[in-house]
Amino acid sequence: MKNHARDLIYLDTQRYISLDSLRVFYWGIIIIPIMMAVIGVVGITTIGTNPKTLFPLVSIAVWSLCYWIFVLTIQSKKTKKTFELCFLVNGISGLLISSLIWIFFASFNLIADQPIVKIPFMLLLLGLYLVFSALYIALVVLGVHKGIFKRIKEKSQTKTFLAISAFFAALLPSAGVLGMYKSKMLRRYASVGTQNVAITVAFVLLVFLPALAHINFVQYYYCKKYQILCNENGDTTSPRLERRIKEKTIKAPKKEKTIKAKKADTPSAPKKKLPLAAKVIIGIVSVLILFFAVVFIVFFIKGMIKGLS
């Protein structure tokens, strides 16, 4: 059984989400938190304060807090960057992405005058996600017991598989353009009902696709269970989860070089680094500042529109 578990764990140990990608990801999708804040503020000003209008603001604040606690925990020196940690990072990242898409879709439908789907459907979608995750993990475990992943690894090294993967990799850059043209065609030729169905299907797929990362939880579990603490090359760490410090290479003038050489001889006091709790507090304050900035902009634009009308 341990050999079967190794076949699953060693499928692809080189590809995992790095710490740099985690830190950049939030700012890459910052438009979603901003849109949710705007949705919540507009809902409060038009409908009033109630659970529906508070849901976008509270949910995105909680999600942002959980995300940055996760990133800062991985970044902390107290967290050992072991080999198996990369699987845990991948799995939690997929869970965070699915939850973000779900709360965004739910927030839009809670505030909209004519929602695409109702609240029971959103709750049903959440339940189906949990059922899908459980069945998917069960199938992965069953595949381990049957030795399927050894055959998958062997097939992945054949020329046919490499050609197919290269073909789909070539299609990825054009996926965004194709999606844009399909969206234009739907808006121009399709009925409102057809557009709503297409949007719902797209969001459902966006919620469920990151759940495929749950295979990483199974890999992490088998790493711990059978004490598989290194990859096939014997590496016991996940280097891309280490914090990299960029070194500034600035050429100093000749006169300053001698001064710097003298200063190097004298011991300098070590730089104090912010503790994890301070970073979390800074993150919370930043989210609150962003929230109040969005509220100010929304009310300012609303006042201008009323003044012009």
C-alpha positions, 0 to 999 in steps of 0.5 A: 500500500505504501508503494501505491501511495508513493505513486500518487504522491510522486505524480508531479512534485515539482509543480506547486503554488509558491509563496510569491504567487500566493502574495501576488494572487490577492492583488491580482484579483483585487477587483472582486473584493472591491466589487463585493464592497461596492455591491454591499454599499449600494445594497445598504443605500438602496435597500437598507441594512439587513443580512442580505446587504451585509453578506458581501461586506462581511463575507469578503472581509472574513475571506480576506482575513483568512487568506492573509492569515494563511499566507502569513502562516506559510511565510512565517519562519516558525512554519517549516517548509517541509516536502509535504507542505506544498500539498497542503498549500495547494489544497487550501488554495483551491478551497479558498478560490472556490469559496471566493467565487461562491460568495461573489456569485451569492452576493450578486444574487442577494442584492440584484433586483432580478437575481439569476438564481435564488437562495435555495439554489445557492445553498444547494450548490454549496451542498453539491460542492461538499458532496462532490468533494467527498466523492472525488476524494473517495475516488482518489483513495480508491484509485490508490488502492487499485494502483491506478496512479502508477499507470497514469504516471507511466502513460504521462511519459508517452509521446501521445500524452505529451502531444495531447497536453501540448495541444491543450496548452497551446489552446489556453492563451486563446481561451480568454478571446474565445470566451469574450466572443461567446459572451458577445454572441450570447448578449446579441442573439440569445434570450435573457433566460439563455444568458442566465443559464450560461452565466450560472453554468459558468459560475458553477464550473468556476466553483467546482474546478478548483475542487480538483485540488482536493487531491492534494489533501489525499497526498498530504494525508499519505505523506503523514501516514506513511512518513513519506517526507521527500520526493523521488529525488530525496529532497525534503523541503519545498524551496518555493515556499521559502521567503526570498529577500531581493538583494539590491545591487547598487554600485557605490562610488569609490569614496563611499566603498571605503566608508562602507568597508569601515562600517562593515567592521563595526557590529550593527544592531539586527533589524527587528521584524514584525511579528505575525500578530502585527502583520495580521493587524496591519492586514485587517486595518488595510481591509478597513481602510479599503472598505471606507475608501470604497464607501466614500467613493460610492457616496460621492458618485451618488451625490454627484448623480443626484446633484446633476439630476 
